[in-house]
Amino acid sequence: MNINRKKSFEFADAVVAVFAKEPQLGQVKTRLQPLLGEAGALALHQELIRYVTRTLQQADLCPFELWVAGTAKAAEKCQPKHHELFLSICNIKDIHDQAGNDLGARMQHAAVHVLARAKYVILVGADCPAVDATYLREALMLLQSGEPIVIGPADDGGYVLLGLRDTVPAFLFNDMPWGSEKVLEVTRNNLRCHNARWVELDARWDVDRPEDLQRLATLSPPFVIPVGK
C-alpha cells in the first residue's frame, strides 16, 4: 500500500475521504442561497471545505484525501479537482474525481478505491464541521478494533460519517433516498436485513438549512461565516 503515510499518524492504516463539490457560483449550497445570496453561499461552501480539512490536518490522525464532484454549470470542465482551492489544501495526487450517477455510487466508488490501499476508510462530507478530532478518533478506534461499519448519524435523518473496514457492502449505497430524512432509517433497515454488524456514534449535524447557520457559532475553534462578495 502506498498512500503517503507518515509514521507519526496514530491510525496509519486508515484514510479519511472528504467529499466536496467544486466551488462554482450558483451551484453550491442552493438551499441557503435565498438567505445568503449566490456569492454568500459560495463563500460559505469554500470556508466549510477549509474548516473541515483544517480539522483533519490539525488532528493528524491519519491521511486524508479530497473526493471532488464537478457541478452542472462546470460540466464541460474535465478535471474539477484542479480547482485552486483544492490544490491549496493538499497535493494533486490526493485529490480524486468522484465517479457515479448518484451519491451512493460515488461513495461506493471512493470506498472501494481507498480500501484497495488501506485497511479502513471514513467517508465524510465537507459540510460537516461538527465532525471534530474527538469524533473522528472514536470512529477510527472502532474500525481499528475490528468493527466493520461505523455510522455517525445526522440529526436531519442522514449521516455525517460512514466508516468501513475491509469490504464495501453494496446494500449501503444502492436504491437509497439520498437527500431525504429517510436515509438513516433505510440504512438501518438494510443493515438488519443483511444481519450486518455496525456501531453508531452520537448524532452530529451538517450545514444544509438556514437554521444550521446558528450552530456554526458553537464550534471550537470558531467558525466565521464569510461575507460573499
N, C-alpha and C positions, 0 to 999 in steps of 0.2 A: 504494500500500500504506500502511496506517495501523495500526500496532501499537505506537504509543507508544515508538518507539525514541529512544535518546539518541545524540548524535553521538560520545560517548566510547566507545561499545561497539566492541570490537575486531572483532566479527562482527555488524554491524548488520543484515545480510540474513538472519540465522538466528533461529529460535525454538526453545527447549527446552520441550517439553511434558511436564510431570511428571504421571504417573498416580498417583492416590491414592484410597483408599476413604474414605468418610465414617466418622469415628470413632464407633463405636457399640459399647457394651459387649456382649461375647459374639459379635460379628460380625467381628472382625478378628484376624489372626494366630492362627487357630484351632489350627494345629499346635503353637503354643507355649503354649497355654492349660494343658495338663496340667502344665507346669513353672512357669509364671508366674501362673496363675490368670487369670480374665477381666479383672480390673482391671489386673493387671500387663501383660497382652498389649495392652490398650487404651493404657496409658501408653507402652509401647514404640512402638506404632504412631504415636502422636502425636509422640513425640520423633524418630522417624525422618523424619517429614514435615518437622519443623522443621530437622533437621540437613541434609537434602538441599537444601531451599530456601535455607537459610542459606549453604551452599556456593556455590550459584548467585549469590546476592546479593553475596557477598564476591568471587567470581571476576570478576563484572561483564563477562562475555564477550559476552553477548547477552541480549535479552529472554527471559523465561520465563513460562509460563502453567501454571496448575493445571487438570488434567482430572480431574473428580471422579465417582466411581461411588457411587450410593446402596447401602445394604445391604438384605438381605432383611427385616430387622427394621424398617427405616425406610422400607419400600416405599411407605407411604401418604404420605410427605412428597414434595412436588412438586419442591423445589429443594434437594437436599443440598448444593449449592455454597454455600449461605448459612450453613453451619456457622461458628461463631465462630472456630474455629482457622484456617480458610482465609481468612477476612476479616482476620485478624490478620497474614497473610503478604503478601497483595497485594490490589490493587484489584479490586472485583467484576467489572469489565469484563475482567479477565484470568483469571477463573475460569469454567470451562465444564463443563457436564454431559456425561459420556460417553454415547454412544448406540450400541446394537448388542446382539445376542443373545449374543455371546461376546467373549472378549478380542480376537480377531483383528478382528472387525467394529468394535469400539470403537477399536482402534488405527488401523485404516484410516480410519475417520470422522475422527478427530482429525488424522491426517496430511493428508488431503485438505483439511480446513478450514484448517489452518495454511498449507499450500502455496498456497492461494488468495491469501495475503497476504505470503508470504515466499519467498525463493529456496530455502531448505533448512530442514529440521526435524530435531530429535533427540528421540526418544521415550525416556524413562527412567522407571523405577519409583521411587516414594517410599521403597521398602525397599532401595535400592541405595546405601548410604552410601560404598562403596568407589569410586564414580564421583566422582573428585575433579576439581579445576580443571585439572590437567595432562592428565588423561584426556579431559576434555571438549574442551580446546583441540586435542588431537591429532585428535579426530573432526571438529571444526569446520574445521580446516585442510584435512583431506582433502576434505570436502564443498566447501569454498571453491575448492579446486584443480580441481574438476570430477568427482570420484568420485561415481557415482550412488547407491551404497549402502555404508554403513559399519555394521559389526556389532561390538558389544562382547560377546564370549562370556561366559557364566556358567559357573563350574566345576561346576554341577549339571546341565549339559546344556541349559540355555536360553540366554538372553542378557540382559544388563543394559542394553544400549543399542542403539538402531536409528536410524541416520541416513539420511535420504532427500533427494535433490535433484531437483527439477522434477516427478517423477512418483511415483505410488504403485502399484507392481505388486501386483495382486490376489493373485497366487500366493504372496506372502509371508504372507498372512493367512487364506486360505481352507483349510478342512479340515486344520487343524493340531492336533496332540495337546497342546494347551495344558495346562500344569501337570505335564507329564511330562519325563523326562530325554531325550526324543527330539526336542524342539523344534529345537535347533540342527542336529542331523543331518538332519532333514526339510527345514529351511530351506536348508541347503547343497545338498541333492539338487535341490530346486526351482530354485535359482539355476542350477545346472549344466544342468538340463533346458531352461531357457529361455535358455541362453547369455548369462546376465547377468554383468556385471562387478561385483565387490564387493571390499571390503577389510575385513580383520578386525584388531581391536586385540588387545592382550593380554587374557587372561581376568581377570575380576573376580568378586565374589561378592555375593549379596544375603542378606537375613535372612529365612529361612523355617523353619529347623530349629533344634533346641536347640544343635547344635554350632556354628551360626553366631554364637551369642551371644558365644563366646570371642573371636571375631575383632574384635568391636567395640572391644576394648581396644587393638588395634593401630592404630586410626585416628588421624590427626592433622588437625585438632585432636581432642582426646579426646572419646569418646562415653561419656556417663554413663548407664548403664541405670537408668531411673526405677523407683521402687517404687510399685506400684499401691496405691491407697487403697480 
